[in-house]
């Protein structure tokens, strides 16, 4: 369920791990607390499966969250 929720949020806009954690907790109505030890391995698994990819920023560039 966490993977599907993360994919749904990431489909809307790019998010880094910290912001993804916040959005997941809001999305799930704060019913659960997600720790950072779960977020980054989750993102790595999704990347390895080809579901997400890493976006790097150029110096001075930032995307809006």
C-alpha positions, 0 to 999 in steps of 0.5 A, spaced: 500 500 500 505 504 501 508 503 494 502 505 491 501 511 495 508 513 493 507 512 486 500 516 486 503 522 489 510 522 485 505 521 479 503 528 480 510 532 481 517 530 483 518 530 491 524 528 495 524 523 501 522 528 506 517 531 502 514 525 500 514 522 507 510 528 509 505 528 503 504 520 505 502 521 512 497 527 510 494 522 504 493 517 509 490 521 514 495 521 519 493 514 521 500 511 520 507 514 521 512 513 516 519 513 518 525 515 514 528 508 514 522 506 510 522 511 505 529 511 502 529 504 501 522 504 498 524 509 493 530 505 491 526 499 490 521 503 485 527 506 481 530 499 480 523 497 478 523 502 473 517 506 476 521 512 478 527 516 476 532 520 479 531 528 477 538 532 479 538 539 479 542 544 476 546 549 481 541 555 482 535 551 480 529 548 484 522 545 483 516 547 487 513 543 492 
